[in-house]
Amino acid sequence: KEGTGKKAYIEGYRIGGKTGTGQKVGLDGRYDPRKFYSSFVGFFPLPEPRFGIIIVLDEPQGEYYGGDIAAPVFREIAQNIINYAGIMSDEAEVGLF
């Protein structure tokens, strides 16, 4: 529930993950201050993950931090997988790790 990946949190499930934000290199070989990659990689359920998802957004418009825009995409896809696969929640230990 804390850190830059908190928007990937799904109530009742332990999820591991890492956010990423990187500047893109322009045609001149220098970092372009207006172009980014935004990412989130996550795996679940912990402690024995069965699924892993990598979200990479190329040149997002507006917000560009991975935790702000890629993590919510991960959360939506992960929630669909949880529902489809019938993964039971872990009420004892939940959160992002």
C-alpha positions in Angstrom: 0.0 0.0 0.0 3.1 2.2 0.1 5.8 3.3 -2.3 5.7 4.2 -5.9 3.8 1.1 -6.9 0.8 1.6 -4.6 -1.6 2.1 -7.5 -1.0 -1.6 -8.3 -2.5 -2.7 -5.0 -5.4 -5.1 -5.0 -7.3 -5.6 -1.8 -6.8 -9.1 -0.3 -3.7 -10.1 -2.4 0.0 -9.9 -1.9 1.7 -8.5 -5.0 5.4 -7.9 -5.8 6.4 -5.2 -8.3 8.7 -2.5 -9.5 7.9 0.8 -11.2 10.1 2.4 -13.8 10.4 5.7 -15.6 13.1 6.4 -18.2 13.8 9.2 -20.6 14.1 8.4 -24.2 17.1 9.3 -26.4 16.3 11.7 -29.2 17.6 11.6 -32.8 20.5 13.8 -31.7 21.7 11.1 -29.2 20.7 13.1 -26.1 18.0 12.5 -23.6 14.7 14.2 -24.7 13.2 15.9 -21.7 9.7 15.5 -23.2 9.7 11.7 -24.1 9.6 8.8 -21.6 9.1 5.1 -21.1 6.8 4.3 -18.2 6.7 0.8 -16.8 5.5 -1.5 -14.1 6.5 -5.2 -13.7 4.5 -7.2 -11.2 4.0 -10.8 -10.0 1.4 -12.5 -7.9 0.1 -14.1 -5.8 2.9 -14.1 -3.2 4.7 -16.0 -1.7 4.4 -18.4 -4.7 3.7 -16.3 -7.8 1.9 -18.0 -10.7 1.6 -14.9 -12.9 3.9 -12.1 -14.1 2.9 -9.0 -16.1 5.1 -6.3 -17.6 3.5 -3.0 -18.7 5.5 -0.6 -20.8 4.0 2.6 -22.1 6.0 4.4 -24.9 5.7 8.2 -24.8 2.7 8.5 -22.6 0.9 11.9 -22.8 0.5 13.9 -19.6 1.7 12.0 -16.5 4.6 9.8 -17.2 5.7 8.1 -13.9 5.4 4.3 -14.0 3.7 4.2 -10.7 1.1 6.7 -11.8 0.1 5.3 -15.2 1.6 1.8 -15.7 0.7 0.4 -12.2 -3.0 1.0 -12.7 -2.9 -0.9 -16.0 -1.2 -3.8 -14.2 -3.9 -3.7 -11.5 -6.7 -3.9 -14.0 -5.1 -6.8 -15.9 -4.1 -8.6 -12.7 -7.7 -8.3 -11.3 -9.1 -9.8 -14.5 -6.6 -12.7 -14.2 -7.5 -13.2 -10.5 -11.2 -13.3 -11.3 -10.7 -15.6 -14.3 -8.3 -18.0 -12.6 -10.3 -18.1 -9.4 -7.4 -17.1 -7.2 -8.5 -16.9 -3.6 -7.5 -13.9 -1.5 -5.0 -14.1 1.2 -6.7 -12.4 4.1 -3.8 -13.2 6.5 -1.1 -11.1 4.7 -1.9 -8.6 2.1 -0.1 -5.7 0.4 2.7 -4.8 -2.0 6.1 -6.3 -1.3 
